[in-house]
């Protein structure tokens, strides 16, 4: 991704009393990217999100949204944001459409055509004229997303959007967020305790621990600024594993495991290792990547702390 970032956090710090809740947090998110925000209970995820959407002030540092500072140019920054912090609140005695129409009156740029676009994007066109009290939790979440994107925000922030959803609702929400990022170029920041879903949903994830970013990791696509190439455990099935290990001496901590040459490498390194072994006359019968799940990586980096 080569576009300029939609949101950039620069050394964001939050101190309450004598306690530092958030300590110099920095990351950025680009258009069309779904960015996950992970951390153990009490790590500061919700505090960071509240600062991003203007619900809490910063002690120091800054947040720029669309090039505007949330501290010095708040109106121009926040108008580019759509957000659901925890559960979306709707008027249950009104229909879904009436709720959207009510919120649209707060922004003169929202047309009825745009309301209909948002409804279709989240797949609620068949139920939009039902009263919200008849909606399932998943449908309310989708209505909340429609409300949050009606003004075409450059940044959509969702704090624990999968709370209370059944597996079908979680999958629907995941699909809508990826569609939104792809079709409208929206930058999406989402926090969740469901690591398996974050792995399916996100392009990159940041892991927050004790108020500090300890890692920014790419899940798919190109690595963004601040993210590290993902090293994976790779197994080579070769005819002479010991000889192959000697050929690769100096290329990291390789070993023989269950008769297979096993080592850690990124995607580019796998191709280079394969080429070097073939040139040395080693027959390669198979290459298998033992990819660690996001959950495994998270537990390694946080010392098995509980996600929340």
C-alpha positions, 0 to 999 in steps of 0.5 A: 500500500503506497497511499498516505495514511488516513490515521497516524498516531504519534507518541500518544500518551494518556496519564490518569493520576500517577498512572500511565495508561497509554505510553507513546503509542504510534501506528498508522493505517492506510486507505482500504486497510483493515487494521486489528488492535489486540491486547490483554485485559487492561492493556489500553485498547479501549482508552486508545480508541476513545482518544481516536474518536474524541471521547477522551483527551490526550496527555501528550502526542497527537492523532492525525486523521486525514491530515488534521490533528485531533488536538488542534483541528478537531472538527475537520479531523472527527468529521472523517470518522465513523465509529461504534464503541461497544454496541450501537445504540438505536431507537428500537421503536423506530424502523431501521430506515427511520433511525438512519434518516434521523441520523442523516439529518445531522449531516447535510451532505447525506442524501437519500441515495447515500442512505440506500447505498449504505443499506445495500452495502450491509445487506439490510434492504429486505428488513430495513423497514422493520422496527429495530426491536425486531432485529437480531443483535447481528442486524443491529450491528449491521445497522450500526455500521450503515449509520457509521458509514453514511457520511463516507468516513475515511476512517471507521473505528469499531471497538469489540464489534463481534460482542454477542454475535453468533458465528453467522453474525460474526462472519457477516460482519467480517465480510461487510468490513472487508467489502467496505475497505475494498470497495470504498477505500475506507480505513478500518480499525477494529479491536476484538478478543476473538483472535481467529476472527481478527486473523481472517478479517485484518491486513495487519494487527498491532499488539498492545501490552501494558499501554505500549505497542509491542509489535505490528504484524502483517497478516496478508498483503504487503507489510505496512510501515512499522510491521515486520516480515512474518517469519514462519517455520518451514520444512524441506523434504530432501534426500540428504537432510544432513548435507542440506543443513551443512549447505545452509549453515549460516542462514539461521537456526536450521535443524533436522526434525522427523527426517525433515530439514526445518528452519525459520524463514520469510516468503522470499527466503524460502525461494532463495533456500530452495534455489541454493539447495537445487544448485547444490544437487539436493533433491527436494520432494516437498516444502511445507510451511508450518504457519503459526496462528495469530493466537500462537503468536499473540501468546508468545509475545504477551507471555500468555496473558489473557486477551480481552 
